Amino acid sequence: MATTSKALFRGAASTSSTTLYTTPSATTTVVTNIAVTNTADAAASFTVLLDDVSIATTVAVGALDTTIIDLKQVLATTKTIKGSASATTVNFHISGVEIA
């Protein structure tokens, strides 16, 4: 069984819910942390869902600030991480481990 630590997603948020990561076939993923960074001079908000269940709903992130979500959540094959934000100046940095 191979275990690989990796960046599951790194990039700007969309203002509508978008799939950021899908667990590959024959793989289990453990999401270990999510950093949400707002690069704008105004506050914004974000939403994150694991397997279509919200873990953060319209959470505020201050201007030029970062919110860290530290967790250990398992996603089975084909399960997804989805996210959105109130502005495209919000960036998601999602880390985890794939077990295949």
C-alpha positions in Angstrom: 0.0 0.0 0.0 1.6 3.3 -1.1 1.0 6.4 0.9 1.7 9.8 -0.8 1.6 13.2 0.9 0.5 15.8 -1.6 -1.1 19.1 -2.4 -4.7 18.1 -3.2 -5.5 21.6 -4.6 -3.8 25.0 -4.8 -5.4 27.9 -6.5 -8.0 30.7 -6.6 -11.5 30.1 -5.6 -14.5 30.4 -7.9 -17.6 32.4 -6.9 -19.7 29.3 -7.6 -19.3 25.9 -6.1 -16.5 24.0 -8.0 -14.9 20.6 -7.6 -11.4 21.2 -6.3 -10.4 17.5 -5.9 -11.7 14.1 -6.6 -10.3 11.0 -4.9 -8.8 8.8 -7.6 -10.0 5.2 -8.3 -8.7 2.5 -5.9 -7.5 5.3 -3.5 -8.5 6.6 -0.1 -7.6 10.2 0.7 -7.1 11.8 4.1 -7.5 15.6 4.0 -5.1 17.0 6.7 -5.4 20.7 6.4 -6.9 23.6 4.4 -5.5 27.1 4.3 -7.7 29.8 2.9 -6.0 33.0 2.1 -7.6 36.4 1.2 -5.3 38.6 -0.9 -7.7 41.5 -1.1 -8.0 44.7 1.0 -11.6 43.8 1.9 -13.0 40.9 3.8 -14.4 37.9 2.0 -16.1 34.6 2.8 -15.7 30.9 1.7 -17.4 27.6 1.8 -15.8 24.1 1.7 -17.6 20.8 1.3 -16.2 17.2 1.8 -18.3 14.6 0.0 -21.1 17.3 -0.5 -21.3 17.9 3.3 -20.3 21.4 4.4 -17.4 21.7 6.9 -17.3 25.5 6.5 -20.3 27.6 5.3 -19.8 31.2 4.4 -16.9 31.6 6.8 -15.4 35.1 6.9 -11.7 35.6 6.2 -10.4 39.1 6.8 -8.6 41.4 4.4 -5.1 40.1 3.8 -5.6 37.3 6.2 -5.5 33.5 6.3 -7.8 31.0 7.9 -6.5 27.5 8.7 -8.7 24.4 9.1 -6.7 21.5 10.6 -8.5 18.2 10.3 -8.2 14.5 9.6 -11.1 13.5 7.3 -11.2 10.4 5.1 -12.6 10.5 1.5 -13.3 7.2 -0.2 -12.8 6.6 -4.0 -14.6 9.2 -6.2 -15.5 11.5 -3.2 -14.9 15.2 -3.7 -13.8 18.4 -2.1 -15.8 21.4 -3.4 -15.4 25.0 -2.6 -16.4 28.6 -3.4 -15.8 32.1 -2.2 -17.4 35.5 -2.4 -14.4 36.8 -4.4 -11.7 35.3 -6.7 -9.1 36.9 -4.4 -9.6 34.0 -2.0 -7.1 31.1 -2.5 -7.4 27.5 -1.3 -4.4 25.4 -0.3 -5.5 21.9 0.5 -3.1 19.2 1.7 -3.6 15.5 2.4 -2.4 12.0 2.0 -3.5 9.5 -0.8 -3.4 5.8 0.1 -3.5 3.4 -2.8 
